[in-house]
């Protein structure tokens, strides 16, 4: 496992730029400083965010933020070739050639105004990826000090095993939440515990605040019954539910709202009782556990 630690709550930057809030440089600087002041020191990127523009916007803000590089961890992902005016792609596809991985990592370094990435991830598995070629690229990037650690994103256990045969996989970034918890049942989190792979979870609040369904109404009712007991908000309880899992999951929060960021950090201190954890799961599933 990588010796470089990541903050337990990670700031996801996908909506900071063109794909979301379109924050100005000043607003990004303020948000960066707010995150760091609340002990969120890890920032999750991907080259495609904002159609290949968000890393540059973030890098420009970081360069003027007066935040020391050693105080934060920068994560990026590569491999998705997106249809964009910034790329000459005719179809969305994946590229994990040795040359492309190295080029993409170096582009992220340039855009983020940094000499190294704390973590580089393959964004999604490709049916054509050649693990030995991936390993060659990672070995070169590590030997040059351009990345500290390597991992994958959205990979199934068998796909992680395939890559791990050729190079160390330190992280698997997956979709995980109360309403999308298949990783608990398909071996994904089990494998990460066995192999000391750090799980990072994107979309950790799931659909609870996005959809009004019978399922989400059950969840809101159960969370509402626990709010007073834990002196917590519903979003904090959802994060606490994830944080209780023994795999040591790092939720990646996408909000740019400072109060919600503070709430997320405070969720670390909420210790759900065993039966309360299962009450929340049952509310999601709509039936008792087997």
C-alpha distance (Angstrom), angle and dihedral (degrees) to the residues before:
residue distance angle dihedral
X1 . . .
X2 3.75 . .
X3 3.79 114.0 .
X4 3.78 90.3 -146.0
X5 3.77 107.2 97.2
X6 3.77 124.3 -144.1
X7 3.78 125.6 -149.4
X8 3.81 111.6 -94.6
X9 3.80 89.6 -121.5
X10 3.80 112.9 45.8
X11 3.80 125.7 -158.2
X12 3.79 112.3 -127.7
X13 3.80 111.8 -151.0
X14 3.82 100.9 -166.4
X15 3.81 93.7 109.1
X16 3.81 97.6 38.2
X17 3.79 92.9 89.2
X18 3.79 139.5 25.9
X19 3.81 94.5 -28.2
X20 3.77 92.2 60.4
X21 3.78 139.0 -11.4
X22 3.82 95.7 9.5
X23 3.78 90.3 -143.4
X24 3.79 118.4 -159.8
X25 3.79 119.8 -123.1
X26 3.80 90.3 -100.6
X27 3.80 91.5 50.0
X28 3.80 91.2 49.5
X29 3.81 91.2 50.1
X30 3.80 90.1 51.2
X31 3.80 91.6 47.8
X32 3.80 92.2 47.7
X33 3.79 91.5 52.1
X34 3.79 92.0 45.5
X35 3.80 91.9 52.7
X36 3.79 93.0 48.6
X37 3.80 91.5 46.9
X38 3.81 87.9 56.7
X39 3.82 93.2 48.7
X40 3.79 94.8 -103.0
X41 3.78 97.3 133.5
X42 3.81 101.7 153.5
X43 3.81 119.1 85.4
X44 3.79 121.0 -165.4
X45 3.81 118.9 -147.9
X46 3.78 139.5 164.6
X47 3.76 126.2 -160.4
X48 3.82 91.5 -122.7
X49 3.81 96.8 55.8
X50 3.78 110.9 120.8
X51 3.81 88.5 8.7
X52 3.81 89.7 -63.9
X53 3.83 95.1 -42.8
X54 3.81 108.7 93.0
X55 3.80 96.4 75.7
X56 3.79 89.4 56.8
X57 3.81 92.7 48.5
X58 3.80 90.7 48.4
X59 3.80 91.9 46.1
X60 3.79 91.9 52.7
X61 3.81 89.9 51.0
X62 3.80 93.6 45.2
X63 3.80 91.3 50.8
X64 3.81 89.7 59.2
X65 3.81 97.6 37.3
X66 3.81 97.7 85.7
X67 3.80 88.1 -134.4
X68 3.80 110.5 143.5
X69 3.80 112.9 -119.8
X70 3.81 92.2 -129.6
X71 3.82 89.5 59.2
X72 3.81 94.6 65.2
X73 3.79 140.2 45.4
X74 3.79 121.1 -136.0
X75 3.79 119.9 -154.1
X76 3.78 125.7 -173.6
X77 3.77 138.4 174.3
X78 3.78 131.5 -147.1
X79 3.77 140.7 -178.0
X80 3.79 106.3 72.0
X81 3.79 110.6 111.0
X82 3.77 101.3 -155.4
X83 3.79 127.7 -161.8
X84 3.79 101.2 -112.0
X85 3.77 141.5 138.5
X86 3.80 84.4 -113.5
X87 3.82 94.1 60.4
X88 3.79 131.8 45.3
X89 3.80 95.8 -130.5
X90 3.78 122.7 144.1
X91 3.81 94.3 -167.6
X92 3.79 134.6 16.3
X93 3.78 106.7 -101.1
X94 3.80 144.4 142.5
X95 3.78 128.2 -99.5
X96 3.79 120.6 -168.1
X97 3.76 100.8 159.8
X98 3.78 115.3 140.6
X99 3.79 91.6 -113.6
X100 3.79 94.5 48.9
X101 3.82 95.8 48.3
X102 3.81 91.0 51.3
X103 3.80 93.1 44.7
X104 3.80 92.6 47.4
X105 3.81 93.0 49.2
X106 3.79 90.7 49.8
X107 3.82 90.4 49.7
X108 3.80 89.7 52.8
X109 3.81 90.4 50.2
X110 3.78 90.8 52.0
X111 3.80 93.9 45.6
X112 3.80 95.2 45.3
X113 3.81 91.8 47.4
X114 3.79 93.2 -125.8
X115 3.78 137.6 120.7
X116 3.79 95.1 -137.5
X117 3.79 144.6 16.8
X118 3.78 117.8 -130.3
X119 3.79 88.1 -147.4
X120 3.80 136.0 10.9
X121 3.79 119.0 -165.7
X122 3.79 134.5 -168.2
X123 3.81 99.4 -123.4
X124 3.80 100.1 -143.3
X125 3.80 133.9 -7.2
X126 3.78 117.0 -94.1
X127 3.81 123.0 -152.5
X128 3.82 87.3 -137.8
X129 3.81 99.7 49.1
X130 3.78 114.3 127.3
X131 3.82 108.5 -150.1
X132 3.79 95.2 -154.5
X133 3.80 90.6 54.6
X134 3.81 91.1 47.3
X135 3.80 88.8 51.2
X136 3.80 91.9 51.5
X137 3.79 90.8 54.8
X138 3.81 92.9 47.2
X139 3.80 92.3 47.9
X140 3.80 90.6 53.4
X141 3.81 93.9 46.3
X142 3.80 91.9 48.6
X143 3.80 93.7 46.0
X144 3.81 89.5 52.4
X145 3.80 91.6 49.9
X146 3.80 92.1 -118.4
X147 3.81 94.8 123.3
X148 3.78 129.2 26.3
X149 3.78 98.7 -162.7
X150 3.79 140.5 7.5
X151 3.76 133.7 -142.1
X152 3.78 146.3 146.9
X153 3.79 138.4 -113.5
X154 3.80 129.7 -140.9
X155 3.81 92.0 2.0
X156 3.81 123.6 150.1
X157 3.82 118.6 -133.6
X158 3.81 93.5 -99.2
X159 3.81 90.6 51.5
X160 3.80 91.1 49.2
X161 3.81 89.0 50.1
X162 3.79 90.1 51.8
X163 3.80 93.4 54.1
X164 3.83 93.5 38.3
X165 3.79 90.5 60.0
X166 3.82 88.0 69.2
X167 3.81 105.9 28.5
X168 3.80 138.3 8.7
X169 3.79 115.5 -88.1
X170 3.81 109.9 -154.8
X171 3.81 100.6 174.2
X172 3.78 140.3 25.3
X173 3.78 113.1 -164.5
X174 3.80 109.3 -156.7
X175 3.78 140.8 168.3
X176 3.79 104.9 -98.3
X177 3.79 133.7 159.8
X178 3.77 140.7 124.8
X179 3.81 89.7 -81.3
X180 3.82 94.7 42.4
X181 3.77 106.0 40.4
X182 3.80 102.5 137.3
X183 3.81 88.7 123.2
X184 3.81 86.9 74.4
X185 3.80 90.8 59.7
X186 3.81 107.4 32.4
X187 3.80 97.3 59.8
X188 3.81 97.0 -102.0
X189 3.81 98.0 117.3
X190 3.82 91.9 35.5
X191 3.78 90.4 56.6
X192 3.79 92.3 48.3
X193 3.80 90.9 53.1
X194 3.79 91.8 48.3
X195 3.80 93.0 49.8
X196 3.83 99.7 36.3
X197 3.80 91.6 -115.3
X198 3.81 115.3 158.3
X199 3.82 113.5 -123.7
X200 3.80 117.3 -143.0
X201 3.80 118.0 -171.9
X202 3.78 124.8 -148.7
X203 3.82 120.9 -162.0
X204 3.83 90.7 19.8
X205 3.81 94.4 173.9
X206 3.79 91.7 54.8
X207 3.79 116.6 -167.5
X208 3.80 96.7 -37.2
X209 3.80 94.6 111.0
X210 3.80 96.2 26.7
X211 3.80 103.7 58.4
X212 3.79 135.9 40.2
X213 3.79 105.3 -144.1
X214 3.77 137.5 137.0
X215 3.80 87.7 -96.8
X216 3.80 96.4 51.2
X217 3.81 91.0 45.5
X218 3.81 89.5 55.2
X219 3.79 89.4 49.4
X220 3.80 94.1 49.2
X221 3.81 89.9 49.5
X222 3.80 92.5 52.2
X223 3.79 94.3 43.7
X224 3.80 89.2 48.2
X225 3.79 89.4 56.2
X226 3.80 90.2 56.5
X227 3.80 101.0 42.7
X228 3.79 95.8 90.4
X229 3.80 94.2 41.9
X230 3.80 92.7 56.3
X231 3.81 97.7 27.3
X232 3.78 86.5 -128.8
X233 3.78 141.7 128.8
X234 3.79 122.7 -115.2
X235 3.81 93.0 -106.1
X236 3.81 89.9 51.8
X237 3.80 91.2 52.1
X238 3.81 91.0 50.6
X239 3.80 90.3 52.9
X240 3.82 91.8 44.2
X241 3.82 87.9 53.8
X242 3.82 89.3 57.2
X243 3.80 94.4 41.9
X244 3.82 91.9 56.0
X245 3.81 92.2 64.7
X246 3.82 110.4 108.2
X247 3.81 93.0 -129.5
X248 3.82 89.2 77.5
X249 3.79 97.8 -122.5
X250 3.82 119.6 -159.6
X251 3.83 109.3 -146.8
X252 3.81 115.4 -143.4
X253 3.79 108.4 -145.6
X254 3.78 119.0 -156.7
X255 3.79 99.6 -165.3
X256 3.80 122.7 117.0
X257 3.82 91.5 -167.7
X258 3.79 109.4 113.6
X259 3.81 95.2 -147.4
X260 3.80 92.2 51.0
X261 3.80 88.8 49.3
X262 3.81 89.2 54.2
X263 3.81 90.2 48.1
X264 3.79 91.0 52.2
X265 3.80 92.9 53.7
X266 3.80 91.9 48.2
X267 3.82 89.2 55.2
X268 3.81 88.1 72.7
X269 3.80 88.7 73.1
X270 3.81 95.4 52.0
X271 3.80 111.3 101.8
X272 3.79 107.5 -165.6
X273 3.76 114.3 -150.1
X274 3.80 115.0 -118.1
X275 3.80 97.0 -108.5
X276 3.80 92.4 44.6
X277 3.80 89.7 55.1
X278 3.81 89.4 53.9
X279 3.82 92.5 44.2
X280 3.80 88.4 58.9
X281 3.81 91.5 47.6
X282 3.80 91.8 49.3
X283 3.81 90.7 49.9
X284 3.78 88.6 55.0
X285 3.80 95.6 46.2
X286 3.80 96.6 40.8
X287 3.80 92.2 -135.6
X288 3.78 139.4 62.9
X289 3.78 119.6 -87.5
X290 3.82 115.1 -90.8
